[in-house]
Amino acid sequence: MDNGDISKLKRYHAAKRDEIRARLREFHNISREDDKRIFEELCFCILTANTSAEMGLRSIAEIRDILLDGSQEDICSMLKKSGYRYPNKRAEYIVETRNRLKEDVGLGRGEGRLGEKIRSFNNKDELREYFVKNVKGFGFKEASHFLRNIGVRGYAILDKHILTCLSEYGVVERFGKKRPINKSEYLEIEEKMKQFSKKTGIDFDELDLLFWSSKTGKILK
């Protein structure tokens, strides 16, 4: 697909649309599952920050069974076993976040408490802010990633692939290694991506996965 050619982007979307929509349906179904599964997705997004989706998937598979009750030391040990890049720091993030959510919403003390908390927000901006504030290691990108992965739509996940595509289509200036450094920058770029979605007629959430696929050849999460 040539850089910056909207007609080719639309043709690429037509070719990938069914696969992308199937993936979005998978995300939506996670929101109906129990707190353990939702918390697993949150931890996956902690693990993918500054690494990769593939590394996150390998690592979460190693620690899945001990996410709700494993010690920081045990989680760290299992992450090392998986070859994860930041085992000590991310084990700390997971346990600190788990403890905070246990205190705030009763995570692990009853079915659906985390899900209920998520559904209690009427404002999507406030929902994202809640996870930025309460999850160790989360910024706007990571919180957006988590919420998208449990079926909450309308957020941009501004990683290097998405930013590169947005610059190629003239939506933002070419970033290179520079990323949004604060909330206002993130929201400004997110709004520009929404306007580009309207311009192309490609659904906003589908556009995110489409861009990611165009750079990686995959439609993961």
C-alpha positions as CSV (number, residue, x, y, z in Angstrom):
1,M,0.0,0.0,0.0
2,D,1.5,3.3,-1.1
3,N,2.0,5.9,1.6
4,G,-0.6,8.7,1.6
5,D,-2.9,7.3,-1.0
6,I,-6.4,7.4,0.4
7,S,-8.0,5.4,-2.4
8,K,-5.5,2.6,-1.8
9,L,-6.2,2.9,1.9
10,K,-9.9,2.3,1.2
11,R,-9.2,-0.7,-1.0
12,Y,-7.0,-2.1,1.8
13,H,-9.8,-1.5,4.2
14,A,-12.2,-3.4,2.0
15,A,-9.8,-6.3,1.9
16,K,-9.3,-6.4,5.7
17,R,-12.7,-5.2,6.8
18,D,-14.2,-8.6,7.7
19,E,-11.1,-9.7,9.7
20,I,-11.0,-6.4,11.5
21,R,-14.6,-6.4,12.4
22,A,-14.3,-10.0,13.7
23,R,-11.5,-8.9,16.0
24,L,-13.5,-6.0,17.3
25,R,-16.3,-8.4,18.1
26,E,-13.8,-10.5,20.1
27,F,-12.9,-7.4,22.1
28,H,-16.6,-6.7,22.8
29,N,-17.1,-10.2,24.1
30,I,-14.4,-9.8,26.7
31,S,-16.4,-7.0,28.4
32,R,-19.0,-9.7,29.2
33,E,-16.5,-12.0,30.9
34,D,-15.6,-12.1,34.6
35,D,-13.2,-9.8,36.4
36,K,-10.3,-12.3,36.1
37,R,-10.4,-12.1,32.3
38,I,-10.8,-8.3,32.3
39,F,-7.9,-7.9,34.7
40,E,-5.8,-10.3,32.5
41,E,-6.4,-7.9,29.6
42,L,-5.3,-5.0,31.8
43,C,-2.1,-6.8,32.7
44,F,-1.5,-7.6,29.0
45,C,-1.6,-3.9,28.3
46,I,0.9,-3.2,31.1
47,L,3.2,-5.8,29.6
48,T,3.0,-4.5,26.0
49,A,4.0,-0.9,26.9
50,N,7.4,-0.2,25.3
51,T,7.7,-3.9,24.1
52,S,5.4,-5.6,21.6
53,A,2.0,-7.4,21.4
54,E,3.8,-10.7,20.7
55,M,5.9,-10.3,23.9
56,G,2.9,-9.4,25.8
57,L,1.0,-12.4,24.6
58,R,3.9,-14.8,25.5
59,S,4.3,-13.3,28.9
60,I,0.6,-13.1,29.9
61,A,0.3,-16.8,29.1
62,E,3.0,-17.5,31.7
63,I,1.4,-15.6,34.5
64,R,-2.3,-16.0,33.7
65,D,-3.0,-18.4,36.6
66,I,-1.3,-16.2,39.3
67,L,-2.5,-12.8,38.3
68,L,-5.0,-12.4,41.1
69,D,-3.1,-14.1,43.9
70,G,0.6,-14.5,43.0
71,S,3.3,-12.7,44.8
72,Q,5.4,-10.0,43.1
73,E,8.3,-12.4,43.3
74,D,6.4,-15.2,41.7
75,I,5.1,-13.0,38.9
76,C,8.6,-11.6,38.3
77,S,10.1,-15.2,38.2
78,M,7.5,-16.3,35.6
79,L,8.1,-13.2,33.5
80,K,11.8,-14.0,33.4
81,K,11.0,-17.5,32.3
82,S,9.0,-16.1,29.4
83,G,12.0,-13.9,28.3
84,Y,10.1,-10.7,29.2
85,R,12.2,-7.6,28.9
86,Y,11.2,-5.8,32.2
87,P,10.2,-8.5,34.7
88,N,11.0,-6.7,37.9
89,K,9.3,-3.4,37.1
90,R,6.2,-4.8,35.4
91,A,5.6,-7.4,38.2
92,E,5.7,-4.4,40.5
93,Y,3.2,-2.6,38.3
94,I,0.8,-5.6,38.2
95,V,0.8,-6.1,42.0
96,E,0.5,-2.4,42.8
97,T,-2.5,-2.1,40.4
98,R,-4.1,-5.3,41.7
99,N,-3.9,-4.0,45.3
100,R,-5.3,-0.6,44.3
101,L,-8.2,-2.2,42.4
102,K,-8.9,-4.7,45.3
103,E,-9.2,-1.7,47.6
104,D,-11.2,0.5,45.2
105,V,-13.6,-1.9,43.5
106,G,-13.1,-5.2,45.4
107,L,-11.3,-7.0,42.7
108,G,-11.3,-10.7,43.4
109,R,-13.9,-10.5,46.1
110,G,-17.0,-11.1,43.9
111,E,-18.0,-11.6,40.3
112,G,-18.1,-8.6,38.0
113,R,-17.0,-5.8,40.3
114,L,-14.4,-4.5,37.9
115,G,-16.8,-4.8,35.0
116,E,-19.4,-3.0,37.0
117,K,-17.0,-0.2,37.7
118,I,-16.2,0.2,34.0
119,R,-19.9,0.3,33.1
120,S,-20.7,2.8,35.8
121,F,-19.0,5.6,33.8
122,N,-21.2,7.6,31.4
123,N,-18.3,9.7,30.2
124,K,-15.6,7.9,28.1
125,D,-13.1,10.5,28.9
126,E,-13.6,10.1,32.6
127,L,-13.4,6.3,32.2
128,R,-10.0,6.5,30.5
129,E,-8.8,9.0,33.1
130,Y,-9.7,6.6,35.9
131,F,-7.4,3.9,34.5
132,V,-4.6,6.5,33.8
133,K,-4.8,7.4,37.4
134,N,-5.2,4.0,39.0
135,V,-3.0,1.7,36.9
136,K,0.7,1.8,37.5
137,G,2.5,2.4,34.2
138,F,-0.5,3.5,32.3
139,G,-0.6,6.7,30.2
140,F,-3.3,7.6,27.7
141,K,-2.0,5.1,25.1
142,E,-2.0,2.2,27.5
143,A,-5.4,3.1,29.0
144,S,-6.9,3.4,25.5
145,H,-5.4,0.1,24.5
146,F,-6.9,-1.7,27.5
147,L,-10.4,-0.2,27.0
148,R,-10.4,-0.9,23.3
149,N,-9.4,-4.5,24.0
150,I,-12.4,-5.0,26.3
151,G,-14.8,-3.5,23.7
152,V,-15.0,0.2,24.7
153,R,-14.9,2.0,21.4
154,G,-13.8,5.5,20.4
155,Y,-10.2,5.7,21.6
156,A,-7.0,6.1,19.6
157,I,-4.0,4.0,20.5
158,L,-1.2,6.3,19.4
159,D,1.7,3.9,19.2
160,K,4.6,4.3,16.7
161,H,2.7,2.5,13.9
162,I,-0.4,4.7,14.2
163,L,1.7,7.9,14.4
164,T,3.7,6.9,11.4
165,C,0.6,6.3,9.3
166,L,-1.0,9.6,10.5
167,S,2.1,11.5,9.4
168,E,2.2,9.7,6.1
169,Y,-1.4,10.9,5.4
170,G,-0.6,14.4,6.5
171,V,-2.8,14.2,9.5
172,V,0.0,15.1,11.9
173,E,3.6,16.3,11.5
174,R,6.2,13.6,11.1
175,F,7.1,12.5,14.6
176,G,10.1,10.3,14.3
177,K,10.8,9.1,17.8
178,K,8.7,11.9,19.4
179,R,5.5,10.8,21.0
180,P,2.6,12.8,22.5
181,I,4.1,14.0,25.8
182,N,1.0,15.1,27.7
183,K,-2.8,14.8,27.8
184,S,-3.5,17.8,25.5
185,E,-1.1,16.6,22.8
186,Y,-2.7,13.1,22.9
187,L,-6.2,14.4,22.7
188,E,-5.3,16.8,19.9
189,I,-3.9,14.0,17.8
190,E,-6.8,11.7,18.6
191,E,-9.2,14.3,17.4
192,K,-7.3,14.8,14.2
193,M,-7.5,11.0,13.6
194,K,-11.2,11.1,14.2
195,Q,-11.5,13.8,11.5
196,F,-9.4,11.7,9.1
197,S,-11.8,8.8,9.8
198,K,-14.7,10.9,8.8
199,K,-12.9,12.1,5.7
200,T,-12.1,8.6,4.5
201,G,-15.4,7.1,5.6
202,I,-13.6,4.4,7.5
203,D,-14.9,3.6,11.0
204,F,-12.6,5.1,13.7
205,D,-11.9,1.9,15.6
206,E,-11.4,0.0,12.3
207,L,-9.0,2.6,11.1
208,D,-6.7,2.0,14.2
209,L,-6.5,-1.7,13.4
210,L,-6.1,-1.0,9.7
211,F,-3.1,1.2,10.2
212,W,-1.6,-1.3,12.6
213,S,-2.1,-4.1,10.1
214,S,-0.5,-2.0,7.3
215,K,2.7,-1.7,9.3
216,T,2.9,-5.1,11.0
217,G,1.0,-7.4,8.6
218,K,-1.1,-8.6,11.6
219,I,-4.4,-7.8,13.3
220,L,-3.7,-8.6,16.9
221,K,-4.7,-6.5,19.9
